[in-house]
Amino acid sequence: MKKIMVALLFAGFSLFANADMRDAQQQNQMQRMENERLRDEQRAYEQKRMDDQRKREDADRESQKEFQREQDQRFDKIYKRP
């Protein structure tokens, strides 16, 4: 009788342990998915930031080229000999 009670008690603990382990696995999986989503968001943010910076740099270079062309044209008008 005691052996049966001990076996039932052990089986009950095993069921609770398995349920806890399954819950922990589900929580770990949900945490991994959340971490992956956050990493993807971070990558997207960094990529957008780099793209925006590249666009600003390109616009600055183009603006500088345009300014230099205007300066060259002014110089040519003023100092160019006919």
VENDA-V182276 format. One record per helix or strand of 3 or more residues. SS is the DSSP state (@ for helix, = for strand). FROM is the first residue (numbers start at 1). TO is the last residue. Records with the same first field share a line. If there is no record, write none. Layout:
# VENDA-V182276
SS=FROM-TO ; FROM-TO
This chain:
# VENDA-V182276
@=2-79
